[in-house]
Amino acid sequence: MFKLLATAALALVLADTVQAQQTAAEEPDTPILDGNTLGLFADGTWDCNDAAGNYLGAIVVADLSYAFINPDATVGKYGKLNKDTWVDAPGFIIPSGEVKDRFGGIGMIVKGPLEHPEDYRDRNKLRLQIIITAETFLQCARRQGPAT
Amino acid sequence: MFKLLATAAVALVLSSAAKAEDELDSNIPGVTADGTWDCNDTSGTYLGAIVIADRSYAFVDADGTVGSYGKLNQVSYGAAPSFVVLGGALQEKLGVVAMHVQGPPGHEMDFSDWSKLVLYVAVTDTNKFQCVQRRGSAT
């Protein structure tokens, strides 16, 4: 039941993404890049802030599991991720764990920079957007290192 | 059968850590392997990054693409996180059997400084490479 509701909510939130892609597809000057074709992935450590810029902690994504690391470096709860396969960039429904229980997160999706959410070309500017409601998000930045 | 062999291997690999356990109580809450670890081989060549979350890992190649995924079985040798590696690029490409978290070289049982923890990745008892945790806001 939760999965159904979460899927529906995520579908609503992502509807503007799909609409933007369709609109942009009619405009050849707008670069629309297929996230899957580019080999995008959510795996890694993402540092997250709330809307006011307060540091909330880090989400570590590996395959279909995640760990939450608190700001004091202690581990929060673990959770599972259900892959949402109908979007180009990696998207997941969050059925359990700290992000769901503490922040009310229902889904997460990899996006480009705020000013160009569908532009995935610069890996260093990718965001992990945590979806709380259709209008409320947490923004996470990938922790940089040699491999990114 | 593989699990049995791997468990035996990890017991050998971790035996030195177990012997040193009396030096310092390593049962410090919050020591975790979760996160992104950047790995070099013994000659210092960058191999890629291991991303661990719970009992799953992803291996990110040196060029930033995802290698493959694998599962981890946690074992209870010592108080710090230790795992037998089941599947994925670490096992299939690099021949890894196990990994465990230690303190910095020379102070292997000192887990007090998070930023200095080392992930030891064992191919055999004598063939190991080291990974350091990618630092950021949470460390």
Interface residues (C-beta under 8 A of the other chain):
Chain A: G39 F41 D43 G44 T45 D47 Y55 G57 A58 V60 V61 A62 D63 L64 S65 Y66 A67 I69 N70 P71 A73 T74 V75 Y78 R123 R143 Q144 G145 P146 A147 T148
Chain B: P29 G30 T32 D34 G35 T36 D38 Y46 G48 A49 V51 I52 A53 D54 R55 S56 Y57 A58 V60 D61 A62 D63 G64 T65 V66 Y69 W114 R134 R135 G136 S137 A138 T139
